[in-house]
Amino acid sequence: MKFRKFHLILLSLLSGVILSLAWPERGFPALLFVGLVPMLFIEDYITRHPEKFIKFSLLFYAYPGFLLWNLLTTWWIANSTLVGAVMAIVLNSLFMSIIFQAFHFTRKKLHSPLAGYAALVSYWIAFEYLHLNWDLNWPWLNLGNGFATYYKWVQWYEYTGAFGGTLWVLVANIIALQLMKKLQMTNYQLPMTNFFRRVSRVTPSHPVTLSPCHPVTLLPCHPVTLSPCYLVTLLLFPLWLALPILSSFIIYNNYDEKKSPVNFVVVQPNIDPYSEQYSLPPDEVIKRIMALALPETDSNTNFLVAPESAIQESMWENDLTSFTSIRLLKQAIAPYPNLNMLVGGSTFYQLVPGESRKRWSRKFTDSDNAYYAYNAAIMLNSLDSLQLYHKSKLTPGVEILPSFKGFKWLEKFAIDLGGTVGSLGMDSIRKVYMTVGTVKVGPAICYESIFGEFFGEFVRNGAQIMIIITNDGWWGNTAGHRQHFSFAHLRAIETRRSIARSANTGISALIDQRGDARQVTAYWAPAVIKGTLNANDKITFYVAHGDYLARFFSYLAGLLILAAVGRAFFKGNRVRG
């Protein structure tokens, strides 16, 4: 078939549509296995017809499809910040397109399809790994996340993490492309194809005459021959898809939680983040939380959990117990000496004179003194001191701006959602709370629940159960809060830790070690959950080794791009699209 350039644009957009239809929380993830095939076909076509295209052509043909995918799956960011949505969608689409252009460059310079496709896998995984570990982190569309609502397909994430899913998807797309190409190149054609070709060349003076050996008959004149390579590819594709799913169902059905019950009360107070969160008096906020919690709390309750940013009293960590919100909460839980309460809040810390300053320090307007601002998770119990964990995977543009040297001026462009604006402080370690009368727990605050290796660090540090506190009300009743909730299934599988999830509004739930959720709450409704989760102290292979797949492919990506650039330089090749 002769392709025109606008056909390539349509193929790019087709990839965007397929990937969007595959995405959580209402998509069908099997589409991920073919979602990149149209994009790969574009790259293959440009490789085979270089004379028709200018330098960096693939970048421009890939961008519309990736832009459409990002737009259709993450448009809801605009409900909280239009500027943030535009930046996330436009830049992430560009990054993905650059990965494809780099893959195309490597394939051309190394003159090897195998090296080229190895580069695609390596570059893409390295890109996803970067998105988990730099200030502009945005791993929402990492391919392994696409199975979040079909988590029974990926129980083996306890060995590979979500990068195993990314590898699964990328290799499946490459095999699917090869299958399509081999199907086109096989040395048989459907009989009617040749017939219509001959008819199209017939003139009235040259009538068609059919003979026993005319192409209308398939055998014996035109036997169907399938190459061994094609047969291997044809067999490999369904096996590559089916075997991981089959093994996952076996793991799921045979996984047995050890009985180690811990009792939870989880509160969803439903405080409007736009009209109430920063204006309600502290005592009113505490009243709402405890009005939901106390009727369900008894002497057997081990944990009471309230969401991220529930307390918006400006509390200074230098003397935290002096603030109204903390005093009221301590009074409320005093009748329960074995109760541990976790609640989110905004806190500040004033540096003492001579104390070294970190890059997120802020100066007071009326003095040279400095302070830090935090998004904190606060643990209260009968112990004398409060325990604090500061959110460390911060939301780009809202809670953190790029820290590259000389870019401090970007702070003035931080997105204002009504609370503290600009880069927040963070903790360098994943803290695990000391509790009264029960197991150790780790707190993940909102966005942190997307980061698999990071989440696993709490477990490596001793957490036997994980708690997620979040505030998903910023995005409205869109796919955003549902996607965010679905990612918690993957974290439970990777770590084999039960999770108690408290959302200000959105979805609160209790999630077991297989990823199954119970007592799932509705959006935009005050709610309280009372239930039991099992603790676990075993470390999974993934928790022990982290994102080892990503590190391996990142190293391989470096070697491949150096080889491609070196070959282009030393052979005097002129880089072209």
BAMARTOR-54722 format. One line per field, with one value per residue (C-alpha): residue number from 1; residue in three letters; x, y, z. Coordinates in nm, 3 decimals, always signed. Layout:
residues N
k [NUM, ...]
r [ala, ...]
u [X, ...]
v [Y, ...]
w [Z, ...]
//
This chain:
residues 577
k [1, 2, 3, 4, 5, 6, 7, 8, 9, 10, 11, 12, 13, 14, 15, 16, 17, 18, 19, 20, 21, 22, 23, 24, 25, 26, 27, 28, 29, 30, 31, 32, 33, 34, 35, 36, 37, 38, 39, 40, 41, 42, 43, 44, 45, 46, 47, 48, 49, 50, 51, 52, 53, 54, 55, 56, 57, 58, 59, 60, 61, 62, 63, 64, 65, 66, 67, 68, 69, 70, 71, 72, 73, 74, 75, 76, 77, 78, 79, 80, 81, 82, 83, 84, 85, 86, 87, 88, 89, 90, 91, 92, 93, 94, 95, 96, 97, 98, 99, 100, 101, 102, 103, 104, 105, 106, 107, 108, 109, 110, 111, 112, 113, 114, 115, 116, 117, 118, 119, 120, 121, 122, 123, 124, 125, 126, 127, 128, 129, 130, 131, 132, 133, 134, 135, 136, 137, 138, 139, 140, 141, 142, 143, 144, 145, 146, 147, 148, 149, 150, 151, 152, 153, 154, 155, 156, 157, 158, 159, 160, 161, 162, 163, 164, 165, 166, 167, 168, 169, 170, 171, 172, 173, 174, 175, 176, 177, 178, 179, 180, 181, 182, 183, 184, 185, 186, 187, 188, 189, 190, 191, 192, 193, 194, 195, 196, 197, 198, 199, 200, 201, 202, 203, 204, 205, 206, 207, 208, 209, 210, 211, 212, 213, 214, 215, 216, 217, 218, 219, 220, 221, 222, 223, 224, 225, 226, 227, 228, 229, 230, 231, 232, 233, 234, 235, 236, 237, 238, 239, 240, 241, 242, 243, 244, 245, 246, 247, 248, 249, 250, 251, 252, 253, 254, 255, 256, 257, 258, 259, 260, 261, 262, 263, 264, 265, 266, 267, 268, 269, 270, 271, 272, 273, 274, 275, 276, 277, 278, 279, 280, 281, 282, 283, 284, 285, 286, 287, 288, 289, 290, 291, 292, 293, 294, 295, 296, 297, 298, 299, 300, 301, 302, 303, 304, 305, 306, 307, 308, 309, 310, 311, 312, 313, 314, 315, 316, 317, 318, 319, 320, 321, 322, 323, 324, 325, 326, 327, 328, 329, 330, 331, 332, 333, 334, 335, 336, 337, 338, 339, 340, 341, 342, 343, 344, 345, 346, 347, 348, 349, 350, 351, 352, 353, 354, 355, 356, 357, 358, 359, 360, 361, 362, 363, 364, 365, 366, 367, 368, 369, 370, 371, 372, 373, 374, 375, 376, 377, 378, 379, 380, 381, 382, 383, 384, 385, 386, 387, 388, 389, 390, 391, 392, 393, 394, 395, 396, 397, 398, 399, 400, 401, 402, 403, 404, 405, 406, 407, 408, 409, 410, 411, 412, 413, 414, 415, 416, 417, 418, 419, 420, 421, 422, 423, 424, 425, 426, 427, 428, 429, 430, 431, 432, 433, 434, 435, 436, 437, 438, 439, 440, 441, 442, 443, 444, 445, 446, 447, 448, 449, 450, 451, 452, 453, 454, 455, 456, 457, 458, 459, 460, 461, 462, 463, 464, 465, 466, 467, 468, 469, 470, 471, 472, 473, 474, 475, 476, 477, 478, 479, 480, 481, 482, 483, 484, 485, 486, 487, 488, 489, 490, 491, 492, 493, 494, 495, 496, 497, 498, 499, 500, 501, 502, 503, 504, 505, 506, 507, 508, 509, 510, 511, 512, 513, 514, 515, 516, 517, 518, 519, 520, 521, 522, 523, 524, 525, 526, 527, 528, 529, 530, 531, 532, 533, 534, 535, 536, 537, 538, 539, 540, 541, 542, 543, 544, 545, 546, 547, 548, 549, 550, 551, 552, 553, 554, 555, 556, 557, 558, 559, 560, 561, 562, 563, 564, 565, 566, 567, 568, 569, 570, 571, 572, 573, 574, 575, 576, 577]
r [met, lys, phe, arg, lys, phe, his, leu, ile, leu, leu, ser, leu, leu, ser, gly, val, ile, leu, ser, leu, ala, trp, pro, glu, arg, gly, phe, pro, ala, leu, leu, phe, val, gly, leu, val, pro, met, leu, phe, ile, glu, asp, tyr, ile, thr, arg, his, pro, glu, lys, phe, ile, lys, phe, ser, leu, leu, phe, tyr, ala, tyr, pro, gly, phe, leu, leu, trp, asn, leu, leu, thr, thr, trp, trp, ile, ala, asn, ser, thr, leu, val, gly, ala, val, met, ala, ile, val, leu, asn, ser, leu, phe, met, ser, ile, ile, phe, gln, ala, phe, his, phe, thr, arg, lys, lys, leu, his, ser, pro, leu, ala, gly, tyr, ala, ala, leu, val, ser, tyr, trp, ile, ala, phe, glu, tyr, leu, his, leu, asn, trp, asp, leu, asn, trp, pro, trp, leu, asn, leu, gly, asn, gly, phe, ala, thr, tyr, tyr, lys, trp, val, gln, trp, tyr, glu, tyr, thr, gly, ala, phe, gly, gly, thr, leu, trp, val, leu, val, ala, asn, ile, ile, ala, leu, gln, leu, met, lys, lys, leu, gln, met, thr, asn, tyr, gln, leu, pro, met, thr, asn, phe, phe, arg, arg, val, ser, arg, val, thr, pro, ser, his, pro, val, thr, leu, ser, pro, cys, his, pro, val, thr, leu, leu, pro, cys, his, pro, val, thr, leu, ser, pro, cys, tyr, leu, val, thr, leu, leu, leu, phe, pro, leu, trp, leu, ala, leu, pro, ile, leu, ser, ser, phe, ile, ile, tyr, asn, asn, tyr, asp, glu, lys, lys, ser, pro, val, asn, phe, val, val, val, gln, pro, asn, ile, asp, pro, tyr, ser, glu, gln, tyr, ser, leu, pro, pro, asp, glu, val, ile, lys, arg, ile, met, ala, leu, ala, leu, pro, glu, thr, asp, ser, asn, thr, asn, phe, leu, val, ala, pro, glu, ser, ala, ile, gln, glu, ser, met, trp, glu, asn, asp, leu, thr, ser, phe, thr, ser, ile, arg, leu, leu, lys, gln, ala, ile, ala, pro, tyr, pro, asn, leu, asn, met, leu, val, gly, gly, ser, thr, phe, tyr, gln, leu, val, pro, gly, glu, ser, arg, lys, arg, trp, ser, arg, lys, phe, thr, asp, ser, asp, asn, ala, tyr, tyr, ala, tyr, asn, ala, ala, ile, met, leu, asn, ser, leu, asp, ser, leu, gln, leu, tyr, his, lys, ser, lys, leu, thr, pro, gly, val, glu, ile, leu, pro, ser, phe, lys, gly, phe, lys, trp, leu, glu, lys, phe, ala, ile, asp, leu, gly, gly, thr, val, gly, ser, leu, gly, met, asp, ser, ile, arg, lys, val, tyr, met, thr, val, gly, thr, val, lys, val, gly, pro, ala, ile, cys, tyr, glu, ser, ile, phe, gly, glu, phe, phe, gly, glu, phe, val, arg, asn, gly, ala, gln, ile, met, ile, ile, ile, thr, asn, asp, gly, trp, trp, gly, asn, thr, ala, gly, his, arg, gln, his, phe, ser, phe, ala, his, leu, arg, ala, ile, glu, thr, arg, arg, ser, ile, ala, arg, ser, ala, asn, thr, gly, ile, ser, ala, leu, ile, asp, gln, arg, gly, asp, ala, arg, gln, val, thr, ala, tyr, trp, ala, pro, ala, val, ile, lys, gly, thr, leu, asn, ala, asn, asp, lys, ile, thr, phe, tyr, val, ala, his, gly, asp, tyr, leu, ala, arg, phe, phe, ser, tyr, leu, ala, gly, leu, leu, ile, leu, ala, ala, val, gly, arg, ala, phe, phe, lys, gly, asn, arg, val, arg, gly]
u [+0.000, +0.127, +0.122, +0.084, +0.219, -0.123, -0.179, +0.113, -0.055, -0.371, -0.167, -0.011, -0.353, -0.471, -0.197, -0.316, -0.674, -0.581, -0.356, -0.629, -0.888, -0.649, -0.588, -0.739, -0.979, -1.234, -1.005, -0.914, -0.539, -0.501, -0.508, -0.170, -0.015, -0.094, -0.128, +0.220, +0.207, +0.082, +0.360, +0.618, +0.487, +0.548, +0.908, +0.956, +0.811, +1.039, +1.339, +1.256, +1.191, +1.447, +1.452, +1.097, +1.158, +1.360, +1.564, +1.364, +1.056, +0.960, +0.952, +0.687, +0.482, +0.490, +0.394, +0.023, -0.042, +0.136, -0.032, -0.373, -0.296, -0.180, -0.477, -0.744, -0.608, -0.486, -0.702, -0.855, -0.543, -0.698, -0.965, -0.699, -0.456, -0.491, -0.128, -0.012, -0.228, -0.093, +0.266, +0.224, +0.045, +0.262, +0.598, +0.526, +0.412, +0.733, +0.948, +0.777, +0.826, +1.195, +1.231, +1.092, +1.321, +1.621, +1.518, +1.492, +1.835, +1.992, +1.833, +1.965, +2.317, +2.368, +2.209, +2.031, +1.659, +1.743, +1.965, +1.702, +1.422, +1.652, +1.709, +1.335, +1.282, +1.587, +1.518, +1.151, +1.222, +1.505, +1.262, +1.006, +1.279, +1.384, +1.021, +1.030, +1.349, +1.376, +1.206, +0.976, +0.855, +0.533, +0.513, +0.134, +0.148, +0.425, +0.305, +0.319, +0.050, -0.193, -0.286, -0.394, -0.762, -0.677, -0.430, -0.509, -0.312, +0.008, +0.045, +0.406, +0.478, +0.599, +0.907, +0.942, +0.748, +0.555, +0.858, +0.786, +0.457, +0.631, +0.869, +0.574, +0.391, +0.689, +0.801, +0.442, +0.414, +0.744, +0.634, +0.296, +0.469, +0.694, +0.392, +0.215, +0.521, +0.578, +0.212, +0.254, +0.576, +0.472, +0.504, +0.137, -0.151, -0.519, -0.639, -0.884, -0.603, -0.420, -0.746, -0.849, -0.501, -0.531, -0.882, -0.760, -0.511, -0.761, -0.878, -1.180, -0.940, -0.781, -1.059, -0.991, -0.981, -0.974, -0.778, -0.725, -0.395, -0.533, -0.466, -0.832, -0.734, -0.521, -0.382, -0.173, -0.055, -0.025, +0.049, +0.043, +0.391, +0.461, +0.823, +0.956, +1.031, +0.670, +0.543, +0.770, +0.648, +0.287, +0.334, +0.539, +0.286, -0.002, +0.244, +0.404, +0.057, -0.097, +0.178, +0.219, -0.158, -0.186, +0.098, -0.059, -0.391, -0.205, -0.021, -0.344, -0.544, -0.268, -0.165, -0.267, -0.236, -0.099, -0.350, -0.212, -0.513, -0.486, -0.804, -0.860, -1.103, -1.056, -1.221, -1.322, -1.432, -1.512, -1.386, -1.408, -1.048, -1.156, -1.408, -1.346, -1.002, -0.816, -1.099, -1.262, -1.158, -0.932, -1.189, -1.453, -1.220, -1.141, -1.510, -1.600, -1.329, -1.406, -1.783, -1.727, -1.454, -1.555, -1.881, -1.672, -1.374, -1.341, -1.076, -0.986, -0.911, -0.542, -0.540, -0.753, -0.661, -0.757, -0.652, -0.375, -0.394, -0.686, -0.534, -0.463, -0.379, -0.035, +0.153, +0.520, +0.710, +0.929, +0.632, +0.370, +0.174, +0.076, -0.159, -0.536, -0.571, -0.314, -0.457, -0.809, -0.694, -0.491, -0.797, -1.020, -0.798, -0.702, -0.972, -0.806, -0.451, -0.371, -0.502, -0.265, -0.392, -0.242, -0.353, -0.219, -0.142, +0.066, +0.358, +0.651, +0.992, +1.193, +1.568, +1.777, +2.061, +2.362, +2.167, +2.257, +1.991, +1.863, +1.753, +1.385, +1.444, +1.233, +1.313, +1.081, +0.975, +1.064, +1.396, +1.692, +1.572, +1.459, +1.206, +1.083, +0.727, +0.608, +0.323, +0.329, +0.180, +0.151, +0.128, -0.039, -0.071, -0.010, +0.364, +0.496, +0.627, +0.461, +0.610, +0.634, +0.695, +0.735, +0.612, +0.916, +0.778, +0.638, +0.393, +0.580, +0.471, +0.269, +0.498, +0.833, +1.004, +1.321, +1.622, +1.879, +2.141, +2.037, +1.664, +1.554, +1.363, +1.109, +0.961, +0.752, +0.573, +0.462, +0.096, -0.122, -0.392, -0.470, -0.215, +0.159, +0.303, +0.646, +0.891, +0.825, +1.075, +1.110, +1.253, +1.560, +1.445, +1.115, +1.010, +0.825, +0.622, +0.667, +0.318, +0.144, +0.028, +0.046, +0.263, +0.486, +0.330, +0.461, +0.282, +0.265, +0.121, -0.090, +0.135, +0.390, +0.167, +0.262, +0.631, +0.692, +1.054, +1.002, +0.690, +0.888, +1.149, +0.895, +0.863, +1.240, +1.255, +1.013, +0.656, +0.424, +0.119, +0.107, -0.121, -0.198, -0.343, -0.451, -0.668, -0.809, -1.083, -0.881, -0.964, -1.342, -1.539, -1.315, -1.096, -0.812, -0.907, -1.015, -0.684, -0.497, -0.689, -0.630, -0.251, -0.273, -0.360, -0.015, +0.166, -0.008, +0.104, +0.463, +0.513, +0.254, +0.144, -0.213, -0.304, -0.547, -0.632, -0.790, -0.896, -1.034, -1.277, -1.231, -1.195, -1.109, -1.075, -0.903, -0.681, -0.540, -0.208, -0.345, -0.470, -0.839, -1.021, -1.301, -1.543, -1.472, -1.628, -1.815, -1.686, -1.789, -1.956, -1.849, -1.773, -1.606, -1.469, -1.417, -1.233, -0.935, -0.618, -0.346, +0.012, +0.305, +0.678, +0.806, +1.004, +0.921, +1.189, +1.087, +1.109, +1.451, +1.592, +1.382, +1.368, +1.650, +1.491, +1.490, +1.852, +1.962, +1.784, +1.905, +2.265, +2.188, +2.030, +2.350, +2.561, +2.332, +2.311, +2.691, +2.737, +2.498, +2.653, +3.002, +2.923, +2.770, +3.071, +3.356, +3.205, +3.115, +2.748, +2.521, +2.236, +1.902, +1.544]
v [+0.000, +0.345, +0.570, +0.943, +1.150, +1.233, +0.857, +0.853, +1.125, +0.912, +0.613, +0.823, +0.935, +0.574, +0.483, +0.766, +0.640, +0.275, +0.366, +0.587, +0.310, +0.082, +0.312, +0.279, +0.305, +0.204, +0.095, -0.258, -0.304, -0.578, -0.292, -0.182, -0.484, -0.333, +0.036, +0.127, -0.083, +0.203, +0.423, +0.150, +0.109, +0.480, +0.440, +0.134, +0.314, +0.615, +0.381, +0.207, +0.534, +0.782, +0.977, +1.098, +1.247, +1.524, +1.513, +1.444, +1.344, +1.072, +1.325, +1.525, +1.223, +1.063, +1.378, +1.395, +1.042, +1.089, +1.426, +1.266, +0.988, +1.234, +1.462, +1.192, +1.030, +1.325, +1.621, +1.629, +1.801, +2.118, +2.102, +2.205, +2.397, +2.475, +2.582, +2.262, +2.051, +2.219, +2.180, +1.815, +1.714, +1.910, +1.824, +1.459, +1.409, +1.572, +1.349, +1.036, +1.156, +1.222, +0.863, +0.737, +0.966, +0.841, +0.482, +0.558, +0.725, +0.426, +0.175, +0.366, +0.420, +0.066, -0.080, -0.341, -0.382, -0.595, -0.324, -0.068, -0.245, -0.315, +0.061, +0.129, -0.090, +0.053, +0.418, +0.395, +0.222, +0.467, +0.752, +0.606, +0.559, +0.922, +1.024, +0.856, +1.024, +1.388, +1.711, +1.710, +1.361, +1.255, +0.872, +0.865, +0.719, +0.468, +0.168, -0.073, +0.134, +0.040, -0.284, -0.112, -0.210, -0.554, -0.619, -0.992, -1.006, -0.879, -1.051, -1.117, -0.748, -0.873, -0.986, -0.718, -0.413, -0.210, -0.205, -0.570, -0.455, -0.192, -0.455, -0.687, -0.419, -0.299, -0.646, -0.740, -0.439, -0.525, -0.886, -0.768, -0.539, -0.821, -1.046, -0.785, -0.733, -1.104, -1.148, -0.885, -1.037, -1.403, -1.554, -1.628, -1.398, -1.450, -1.573, -1.288, -1.035, -1.140, -1.179, -0.818, -0.696, -0.864, -0.733, -0.381, -0.414, -0.556, -0.351, -0.436, -0.573, -0.805, -1.001, -1.212, -1.585, -1.815, -2.137, -2.414, -2.249, -1.897, -1.731, -1.781, -2.136, -2.154, -2.507, -2.653, -2.352, -2.110, -2.308, -2.126, -2.126, -1.999, -1.938, -2.092, -1.742, -1.641, -1.953, -1.888, -1.528, -1.641, -1.882, -1.645, -1.362, -1.544, -1.715, -1.381, -1.248, -1.554, -1.702, -1.398, -1.376, -1.748, -1.737, -1.432, -1.607, -1.902, -1.668, -1.484, -1.798, -1.954, -1.647, -1.692, -1.407, -1.494, -1.395, -1.095, -0.866, -0.492, -0.288, +0.036, +0.324, +0.533, +0.874, +1.053, +1.399, +1.545, +1.898, +2.100, +2.185, +2.497, +2.658, +2.510, +2.359, +2.683, +2.879, +2.648, +2.714, +2.440, +2.329, +2.283, +2.060, +1.842, +1.830, +1.694, +1.431, +1.305, +1.311, +1.045, +0.855, +0.829, +0.631, +0.357, +0.374, +0.140, -0.013, -0.265, -0.001, +0.014, +0.297, +0.598, +0.754, +1.097, +1.229, +1.445, +1.816, +1.763, +2.017, +2.355, +2.544, +2.700, +2.478, +2.528, +2.209, +2.396, +2.378, +2.160, +2.059, +2.418, +2.439, +2.401, +2.114, +1.897, +1.967, +1.875, +1.555, +1.450, +1.510, +1.309, +0.999, +1.016, +0.764, +0.505, +0.449, +0.192, +0.403, +0.546, +0.832, +0.940, +1.272, +1.500, +1.868, +2.163, +2.235, +2.474, +2.467, +2.775, +2.731, +2.828, +3.078, +2.908, +2.603, +2.505, +2.580, +2.338, +2.445, +2.464, +2.713, +3.032, +3.370, +3.561, +3.889, +4.091, +3.931, +3.729, +3.418, +3.119, +2.840, +2.527, +2.443, +2.082, +1.858, +1.634, +1.313, +1.337, +1.036, +1.092, +0.835, +0.801, +0.844, +1.180, +1.304, +1.342, +1.164, +1.343, +1.233, +1.497, +1.422, +1.359, +1.289, +1.632, +1.734, +1.925, +2.283, +2.287, +2.158, +2.159, +2.354, +2.241, +2.259, +2.304, +2.561, +2.911, +2.827, +2.946, +3.227, +2.971, +2.968, +3.273, +3.069, +2.797, +2.705, +2.839, +2.597, +2.795, +2.657, +2.703, +2.801, +2.701, +2.420, +2.230, +2.055, +1.678, +1.388, +1.200, +0.864, +0.675, +0.693, +0.415, +0.507, +0.360, +0.267, +0.168, -0.191, -0.285, -0.314, -0.062, +0.134, +0.353, +0.663, +0.754, +1.095, +1.132, +1.138, +0.912, +0.610, +0.612, +0.544, +0.171, +0.157, +0.464, +0.304, -0.014, +0.177, +0.212, -0.167, -0.219, +0.011, -0.210, -0.116, -0.414, -0.226, +0.083, +0.383, +0.620, +0.960, +1.179, +1.468, +1.392, +1.653, +1.895, +1.706, +1.682, +1.368, +1.266, +0.970, +1.139, +1.030, +0.687, +0.629, +0.741, +0.493, +0.210, +0.248, +0.142, -0.212, -0.233, -0.108, -0.373, -0.647, -0.520, -0.505, -0.763, -0.510, -0.434, -0.069, +0.159, +0.449, +0.768, +1.031, +1.370, +1.292, +1.056, +0.691, +0.554, +0.179, -0.111, -0.304, -0.649, -0.802, -0.938, -0.593, -0.657, -0.351, -0.360, -0.098, +0.135, +0.475, +0.700, +1.030, +1.357, +1.201, +1.201, +0.844, +0.625, +0.272, +0.021, -0.301, -0.529, -0.573, -0.833, -0.725, -0.888, -0.883, -1.074, -0.884, -0.945, -0.981, -0.645, -0.465, -0.618, -0.521, -0.222, -0.110, -0.341, -0.382, -0.007, +0.026, -0.252, -0.103, +0.246, +0.122, -0.054, +0.265, +0.453, +0.196, +0.194, +0.569, +0.596, +0.327, +0.503, +0.847, +0.701, +0.525, +0.843, +1.050, +0.821, +0.710, +1.066, +0.982, +1.275, +1.255, +1.271, +1.174]
w [+0.000, -0.089, +0.214, +0.205, +0.488, +0.629, +0.663, +0.907, +1.113, +1.125, +1.240, +1.513, +1.632, +1.620, +1.868, +2.094, +2.084, +2.152, +2.444, +2.590, +2.561, +2.749, +3.044, +3.393, +3.537, +3.274, +2.993, +2.883, +2.933, +2.668, +2.416, +2.553, +2.379, +2.037, +2.124, +2.003, +1.685, +1.461, +1.600, +1.536, +1.183, +1.123, +1.240, +1.020, +0.717, +0.767, +0.803, +0.475, +0.286, +0.422, +0.098, +0.162, +0.506, +0.663, +0.983, +1.301, +1.102, +1.348, +1.631, +1.449, +1.341, +1.687, +1.876, +1.776, +1.900, +2.231, +2.277, +2.223, +2.472, +2.739, +2.675, +2.688, +3.003, +3.215, +3.105, +3.453, +3.592, +3.450, +3.723, +3.974, +3.752, +3.383, +3.358, +3.526, +3.295, +2.981, +3.099, +3.200, +2.880, +2.636, +2.794, +2.865, +2.505, +2.386, +2.607, +2.469, +2.112, +2.179, +2.302, +1.971, +1.774, +1.973, +1.906, +1.534, +1.535, +1.709, +1.474, +1.171, +1.298, +1.423, +1.107, +1.317, +1.383, +1.687, +1.835, +1.744, +1.927, +2.223, +2.224, +2.222, +2.529, +2.705, +2.627, +2.724, +3.054, +3.128, +3.057, +3.298, +3.559, +3.519, +3.568, +3.908, +4.024, +3.913, +4.018, +3.713, +3.801, +3.629, +3.625, +3.592, +3.240, +3.301, +3.102, +3.395, +3.569, +3.294, +3.473, +3.794, +3.767, +3.624, +3.903, +3.904, +3.576, +3.740, +4.075, +3.968, +4.031, +4.371, +4.174, +3.905, +4.016, +3.760, +3.529, +3.460, +3.313, +3.103, +2.963, +2.896, +2.698, +2.494, +2.387, +2.299, +2.067, +1.897, +1.843, +1.711, +1.461, +1.339, +1.304, +1.093, +0.874, +0.822, +0.735, +0.463, +0.332, +0.331, -0.016, -0.059, -0.143, -0.116, -0.456, -0.511, -0.462, -0.778, -0.962, -0.896, -0.988, -1.327, -1.378, -1.309, -1.597, -1.848, -2.145, -2.370, -2.630, -2.375, -2.206, -1.900, -1.954, -1.658, -1.672, -1.421, -1.332, -1.303, -0.963, -0.871, -0.773, -0.464, -0.502, -0.651, -0.852, -0.556, -0.242, +0.090, +0.242, +0.592, +0.689, +1.011, +1.140, +1.087, +1.264, +1.561, +1.584, +1.549, +1.839, +2.053, +2.060, +2.238, +2.472, +2.564, +2.652, +2.815, +3.031, +3.263, +3.308, +3.380, +3.631, +3.793, +3.850, +4.000, +4.240, +4.325, +4.398, +4.607, +4.805, +5.168, +5.415, +5.754, +6.022, +6.206, +6.257, +6.303, +6.355, +6.165, +6.163, +5.846, +5.807, +5.487, +5.615, +5.270, +5.334, +5.012, +4.916, +4.728, +4.962, +5.309, +5.357, +5.423, +5.584, +5.842, +6.203, +6.346, +6.603, +6.329, +6.126, +6.430, +6.520, +6.175, +6.184, +6.532, +6.477, +6.213, +6.393, +6.759, +6.713, +6.543, +6.780, +7.077, +7.298, +7.025, +6.761, +6.680, +6.425, +6.350, +6.014, +5.879, +5.538, +5.394, +5.476, +5.714, +5.955, +5.800, +6.117, +6.066, +6.311, +6.396, +6.469, +6.716, +6.958, +6.792, +7.102, +7.173, +6.874, +6.900, +6.650, +6.828, +7.172, +7.058, +6.894, +7.199, +7.418, +7.183, +7.181, +7.551, +7.656, +7.428, +7.556, +7.285, +6.997, +6.735, +6.521, +6.188, +6.039, +5.766, +5.812, +5.700, +5.933, +5.949, +6.112, +6.206, +6.170, +6.466, +6.409, +6.250, +6.134, +5.778, +5.516, +5.255, +4.911, +5.009, +5.291, +5.290, +5.437, +5.662, +5.504, +5.813, +5.912, +5.786, +5.965, +5.760, +5.786, +5.610, +5.504, +5.497, +5.392, +5.698, +5.835, +6.213, +6.445, +6.782, +7.060, +7.433, +7.386, +7.501, +7.166, +6.828, +6.529, +6.194, +5.839, +5.567, +5.215, +4.995, +4.649, +4.581, +4.309, +4.033, +3.986, +4.307, +4.582, +4.404, +4.125, +3.943, +4.173, +3.897, +3.990, +3.889, +3.863, +4.208, +4.033, +3.912, +4.263, +4.179, +3.911, +4.155, +4.120, +4.403, +4.521, +4.832, +5.077, +5.105, +4.766, +4.637, +4.707, +5.028, +5.248, +5.245, +5.446, +5.332, +5.475, +5.471, +5.834, +6.010, +6.317, +6.661, +6.776, +7.099, +7.134, +6.765, +6.454, +6.279, +5.993, +5.715, +5.583, +5.214, +5.138, +4.821, +4.513, +4.686, +4.627, +4.256, +4.322, +4.361, +4.480, +4.700, +4.855, +4.916, +5.120, +5.403, +5.402, +5.399, +5.701, +5.895, +5.799, +5.842, +5.714, +5.491, +5.526, +5.237, +5.317, +5.028, +4.916, +4.570, +4.575, +4.360, +4.041, +4.079, +4.004, +3.714, +3.623, +3.814, +4.164, +4.041, +3.863, +4.173, +4.387, +4.141, +4.164, +4.531, +4.413, +4.252, +4.563, +4.775, +4.534, +4.501, +4.878, +4.994, +5.251, +5.345, +5.292, +5.474, +5.242, +5.373, +5.120, +5.215, +4.941, +4.653, +4.747, +5.089, +5.137, +5.305, +5.062, +5.138, +5.036, +4.706, +4.606, +4.676, +4.813, +5.070, +5.200, +4.909, +4.970, +4.727, +4.593, +4.759, +5.060, +5.427, +5.528, +5.788, +5.753, +6.031, +5.952, +5.998, +5.794, +5.834, +5.901, +5.722, +5.794, +5.490, +5.226, +4.861, +4.596, +4.451, +4.786, +4.848, +4.507, +4.401, +4.038, +3.925, +3.582, +3.531, +3.637, +3.403, +3.102, +3.190, +3.173, +2.846, +2.714, +2.788, +2.605, +2.301, +2.261, +2.299, +2.035, +1.797, +1.848, +1.823, +1.497, +1.354, +1.458, +1.363, +1.034, +0.941, +0.905, +0.868, +1.114, +0.942, +1.031]
//
